[in-house]
Amino acid sequence: MQIKTRQVDDVLVFDMEGRLEHQTSGDANDEMTRIIKDSDNKMILLNLKGLEYVSSSGLSVILLAAKLIQSSRGKIKICEAKGVVKEVMEITGFNNLLPMYESEKEGITSFAN
Protein backbone atom coordinates (compact mmCIF):
# COMPACT_ATOMS: atom_id res chain seq x y z
CA MET A 1 0.00 0.00 0.00
CA GLN A 2 1.44 3.35 -1.03
CA ILE A 3 0.08 6.82 -0.39
CA LYS A 4 1.54 9.79 -2.22
CA THR A 5 0.24 13.33 -2.02
CA ARG A 6 0.28 16.23 -4.41
CA GLN A 7 -1.28 19.65 -4.52
CA VAL A 8 -3.71 20.48 -7.36
CA ASP A 9 -4.92 24.06 -7.02
CA ASP A 10 -6.32 24.27 -3.46
CA VAL A 11 -6.92 20.52 -3.16
CA LEU A 12 -4.57 17.99 -1.56
CA VAL A 13 -4.79 14.80 -3.62
CA PHE A 14 -3.94 11.44 -2.03
CA ASP A 15 -2.90 8.91 -4.68
CA MET A 16 -3.54 5.50 -3.17
CA GLU A 17 -2.00 2.38 -4.72
CA GLY A 18 -2.05 -1.30 -3.87
CA ARG A 19 -4.32 -3.09 -1.43
CA LEU A 20 -6.01 -1.40 1.52
CA GLU A 21 -6.79 -4.34 3.79
CA HIS A 22 -6.19 -5.69 7.28
CA GLN A 23 -2.42 -6.08 6.81
CA THR A 24 -1.92 -2.55 5.44
CA SER A 25 -4.67 -0.59 7.19
CA GLY A 26 -2.65 0.29 10.32
CA ASP A 27 0.20 1.86 8.38
CA ALA A 28 -2.21 3.54 5.96
CA ASN A 29 -4.19 5.01 8.86
CA ASP A 30 -1.03 6.32 10.52
CA GLU A 31 0.19 7.87 7.25
CA MET A 32 -3.14 9.51 6.38
CA THR A 33 -3.54 10.86 9.92
CA ARG A 34 -0.02 12.30 9.89
CA ILE A 35 -0.52 13.99 6.52
CA ILE A 36 -3.90 15.46 7.47
CA LYS A 37 -2.63 16.75 10.83
CA ASP A 38 0.54 18.24 9.27
CA SER A 39 -1.36 19.97 6.48
CA ASP A 40 -3.32 23.19 6.62
CA ASN A 41 -5.32 21.99 3.64
CA LYS A 42 -8.99 21.37 4.36
CA MET A 43 -9.90 19.96 0.94
CA ILE A 44 -8.81 16.35 0.43
CA LEU A 45 -9.42 14.21 -2.64
CA LEU A 46 -8.65 10.49 -2.44
CA ASN A 47 -7.70 9.27 -5.91
CA LEU A 48 -8.26 5.51 -5.84
CA LYS A 49 -7.24 4.83 -9.43
CA GLY A 50 -4.30 2.68 -8.29
CA LEU A 51 -6.16 0.90 -5.49
CA GLU A 52 -6.60 -2.77 -6.41
CA TYR A 53 -8.60 -3.92 -3.40
CA VAL A 54 -10.27 -2.53 -0.29
CA SER A 55 -11.56 -4.51 2.70
CA SER A 56 -13.76 -3.44 5.61
CA SER A 57 -10.55 -2.51 7.47
CA GLY A 58 -9.60 -0.28 4.55
CA LEU A 59 -13.01 1.37 4.50
CA SER A 60 -12.55 2.10 8.21
CA VAL A 61 -9.27 3.89 7.45
CA ILE A 62 -11.03 6.12 4.92
CA LEU A 63 -13.86 6.83 7.38
CA LEU A 64 -11.41 7.75 10.14
CA ALA A 65 -9.62 10.13 7.77
CA ALA A 66 -12.98 11.65 6.82
CA LYS A 67 -13.92 12.17 10.48
CA LEU A 68 -10.54 13.77 11.17
CA ILE A 69 -10.75 16.25 8.30
CA GLN A 70 -14.44 16.98 8.92
CA SER A 71 -13.73 17.72 12.59
CA SER A 72 -11.58 20.61 11.40
CA ARG A 73 -14.33 21.82 9.04
CA GLY A 74 -12.71 20.27 6.00
CA LYS A 75 -14.09 18.11 3.21
CA ILE A 76 -12.97 14.78 1.82
CA LYS A 77 -14.09 13.26 -1.47
CA ILE A 78 -13.21 10.22 -3.55
CA CYS A 79 -12.45 9.84 -7.24
CA GLU A 80 -11.55 7.19 -9.80
CA ALA A 81 -12.63 4.14 -7.79
CA LYS A 82 -12.54 1.25 -10.28
CA GLY A 83 -13.54 -2.41 -10.49
CA VAL A 84 -13.84 -4.29 -7.22
CA VAL A 85 -13.02 -1.17 -5.16
CA LYS A 86 -15.95 0.74 -6.69
CA GLU A 87 -18.17 -2.33 -6.30
CA VAL A 88 -17.35 -2.68 -2.58
CA MET A 89 -18.05 1.02 -1.99
CA GLU A 90 -21.40 0.80 -3.76
CA ILE A 91 -22.49 -2.47 -2.10
CA THR A 92 -21.64 -1.17 1.39
CA GLY A 93 -23.32 2.19 0.74
CA PHE A 94 -20.00 3.96 1.24
CA ASN A 95 -20.73 6.10 -1.81
CA ASN A 96 -23.64 7.59 0.16
CA LEU A 97 -21.30 8.68 2.98
CA LEU A 98 -18.63 10.41 0.90
CA PRO A 99 -19.06 12.00 -2.53
CA MET A 100 -17.54 9.91 -5.32
CA TYR A 101 -16.51 11.17 -8.76
CA GLU A 102 -15.54 9.34 -11.94
CA SER A 103 -12.55 11.58 -12.69
CA GLU A 104 -10.02 13.57 -10.70
CA LYS A 105 -11.01 16.70 -12.61
CA GLU A 106 -14.66 16.31 -11.52
CA GLY A 107 -13.57 15.75 -7.93
CA ILE A 108 -11.36 18.84 -7.86
CA THR A 109 -14.01 20.98 -9.54
CA SER A 110 -16.63 19.85 -7.00
CA PHE A 111 -14.79 21.66 -4.19
CA ALA A 112 -15.61 24.99 -5.85
CA ASN A 113 -19.34 24.36 -5.36
C-alpha positions in Angstrom: 0.0 0.0 0.0 1.4 3.3 -1.0 0.1 6.8 -0.4 1.5 9.8 -2.2 0.2 13.3 -2.0 0.3 16.2 -4.4 -1.3 19.7 -4.5 -3.7 20.5 -7.4 -4.9 24.1 -7.0 -6.3 24.3 -3.5 -6.9 20.5 -3.2 -4.6 18.0 -1.6 -4.8 14.8 -3.6 -3.9 11.4 -2.0 -2.9 8.9 -4.7 -3.5 5.5 -3.2 -2.0 2.4 -4.7 -2.1 -1.3 -3.9 -4.3 -3.1 -1.4 -6.0 -1.4 1.5 -6.8 -4.3 3.8 -6.2 -5.7 7.3 -2.4 -6.1 6.8 -1.9 -2.6 5.4 -4.7 -0.6 7.2 -2.7 0.3 10.3 0.2 1.9 8.4 -2.2 3.5 6.0 -4.2 5.0 8.9 -1.0 6.3 10.5 0.2 7.9 7.2 -3.1 9.5 6.4 -3.5 10.9 9.9 0.0 12.3 9.9 -0.5 14.0 6.5 -3.9 15.5 7.5 -2.6 16.8 10.8 0.5 18.2 9.3 -1.4 20.0 6.5 -3.3 23.2 6.6 -5.3 22.0 3.6 -9.0 21.4 4.4 -9.9 20.0 0.9 -8.8 16.3 0.4 -9.4 14.2 -2.6 -8.7 10.5 -2.4 -7.7 9.3 -5.9 -8.3 5.5 -5.8 -7.2 4.8 -9.4 -4.3 2.7 -8.3 -6.2 0.9 -5.5 -6.6 -2.8 -6.4 -8.6 -3.9 -3.4 -10.3 -2.5 -0.3 -11.6 -4.5 2.7 -13.8 -3.4 5.6 -10.5 -2.5 7.5 -9.6 -0.3 4.5 -13.0 1.4 4.5 -12.6 2.1 8.2 -9.3 3.9 7.5 -11.0 6.1 4.9 -13.9 6.8 7.4 -11.4 7.7 10.1 -9.6 10.1 7.8 -13.0 11.6 6.8 -13.9 12.2 10.5 -10.5 13.8 11.2 -10.7 16.2 8.3 -14.4 17.0 8.9 -13.7 17.7 12.6 -11.6 20.6 11.4 -14.3 21.8 9.0 -12.7 20.3 6.0 -14.1 18.1 3.2 -13.0 14.8 1.8 -14.1 13.3 -1.5 -13.2 10.2 -3.6 -12.5 9.8 -7.2 -11.6 7.2 -9.8 -12.6 4.1 -7.8 -12.5 1.2 -10.3 -13.5 -2.4 -10.5 -13.8 -4.3 -7.2 -13.0 -1.2 -5.2 -16.0 0.7 -6.7 -18.2 -2.3 -6.3 -17.4 -2.7 -2.6 -18.0 1.0 -2.0 -21.4 0.8 -3.8 -22.5 -2.5 -2.1 -21.6 -1.2 1.4 -23.3 2.2 0.7 -20.0 4.0 1.2 -20.7 6.1 -1.8 -23.6 7.6 0.2 -21.3 8.7 3.0 -18.6 10.4 0.9 -19.1 12.0 -2.5 -17.5 9.9 -5.3 -16.5 11.2 -8.8 -15.5 9.3 -11.9 -12.5 11.6 -12.7 -10.0 13.6 -10.7 -11.0 16.7 -12.6 -14.7 16.3 -11.5 -13.6 15.7 -7.9 -11.4 18.8 -7.9 -14.0 21.0 -9.5 -16.6 19.8 -7.0 -14.8 21.7 -4.2 -15.6 25.0 -5.8 -19.3 24.4 -5.4 
